[in-house]
Amino acid sequence: MERLGVGIGWRPEIDLTVERMAGVEFAEVIAENIRPARLPESLRLLRGRGLPVIPHGVSLGVGGAEPPSTATLAHLAACAQALESPLVSEHLAFVRAGGVEAGHLLPVPRTRDALDVVTENVRRAQDELPVPLALENVAAIFGWPEDELTEAEFLAELVERTGVHLLIDVANLYNNQVNLGLRATDALDALPLERLAYVHVAGGYEKDGVWHDTHSTSVPEQVLDVLAELCARTGPPGVLLEWDERYPGDEVLAGELTRIRAAMA
């Protein structure tokens, strides 16, 4: 996978910030929030500078029993082509069943039967996309009682079967350590990091013993520690800061990128 560097999630609320911030080497945009035929001027400006922009989907639902939506795949493909993206990313998540939307990125039941279904869904998605697909691990507040594999084991076998790339969210690894008792370092040891496309870093907070993955606060040191552990094992092609609400000023966001670079080093 090509080197991306250090980046930030592009949002309309911080478009000018992203445009003028020094040291931003790539960006990511929520695919469902753009129209490929009429890209926001800010994204066209970034692309004109040669900055890679990755479409990041949130609704494909490769973790469900139903095949991935052909319309959603067509949209992701169109986004990738319009942005000339090196890849597309999505979540390994369960989002709908029987036409009912969960409204959240739910964890996939980590069983052998579910793995067979997800494998077929990922292969279908790969066939429809013009660029490689990377799947992200999700934050969870519960685990399914019938789970047979850890998330890392599930992802490792999925990679072996499909060749899919990984988008590792270190904040989600820390989330699952707090909420489910799954040590982040154990996950890093089991994941096939040679298939790493890039990394997500984001803020959150703990309340009453539960970690809330909000993407609305400064990145906690514990999450940066997980990033440092990952970088001790492999050099990630890219690391991207996610911030989705209660946006701070330019200096705060620039400072977060500086903290990320320090953790990487």
RAURUR-V154854 format. One record per helix or strand. SS is the DSSP state (H for helix, E for strand). FROM is the first residue (numbers start at 1). LEN is the number of residues. Records with the same first field share a line. If there is no record, write none. Layout:
SS=FROM-LEN / FROM-LEN
This chain:
E=5-5 / 26-5 / 52-5 / 87-5 / 94-4 / 100-7 / 132-5 / 165-5 / 196-7 / 205-3 / 210-3 / 238-5
H=12-9 / 31-3 / 36-3 / 41-8 / 70-14 / 112-17 / 151-12 / 170-11 / 184-7 / 193-3 / 221-13 / 250-15
